Amino acid sequence: MLTEAQNASTSKKRYDEGDPTSDTNAQQESETMESSYKILIADDHPLFREAISNVIAAGFAGTEIIETEDLDSALAITQEQDDLDLILLDLNMPGMHGLNGLISLRNEAPTIPVVIVSAEEDKQVVLQAITYGAVGFITKSSPREQMTEAITQILNGNVYLPSDIIRTGGESSRRQRRDDNPISPELLNSLTRRQLLVLERMSRGESNKQIAYNLNIAETTVKAHVSAILRKLGVHNRVQAILSAGDVDFSQYLKR
């Protein structure tokens, strides 16, 4: 039979053994807090701001959402709150003047990622936005699930391009891309088969994570292939590679 002292000791031990659960809960709460974001929605249409806010609230619990309706106020907010994780920027709101507004925002707040959210679906506008510093382009016609996936990719450090738009384009724009960013057959033949597969999926707007999944390889391997592709094609970044590969018939090169 246990003495009172032993009972007290046993009781204390059981209480102490319960503490790790409390610590685990605290750790989980801390991790949840750390995973929350602060996102600025800059759009002059209240209904769309409400819609995208609902998408963010549903997909990224705990996120602080700030709203504004013109470029000047967006610039002011970025100066006051430099801890923003993301800016969702309408291409046609007051003060933007097309992509000039994006350039102004990138100059004023170069460390804050900016995503264009627009009804615009012209492929050249999408690619120009990325060239001018946006980390993604989301069309307003995108389904909720696609918007959530796009924001997830961007918050994970990837560039998001709408694959349905990247795969389309008129004859005149295709001719312009061939003239401005040609890839010679020699350069394409210098790529390994796996590098061609990676480049093909890059041209569809897929992220490294998506490419890794679709090709059943590690994401680090994809990154290594991308670096090799950029080097062999003589381009400086992913966007230039995508522009260059816009009209390549990969099936012809993958037959070898």
Secondary structure, DSSP 8 states (H G I E B T S, - for coil): ---HHHHHHHHHHHHHHHHHHHHHHHHHHHHHHHT--EEEEE-S-HHHHHHHHHHHHHHSTT-EEEEESSHHHHHHHHHH-TT-SEEEEETTSTT-TTHHHHHHHHHH-TTS-EEEEES---HHHHHHHHHTT-SEEEETTS-HHHHHHHHHHHHTT--B--HHHHT---HHHHHHHHHHS---HHHHHTS-HHHHHHHHHHHTT--HHHHHHHHTS-HHHHHHHHHHHHHHHT-SSHHHHHHHTTT--HHHHTT-
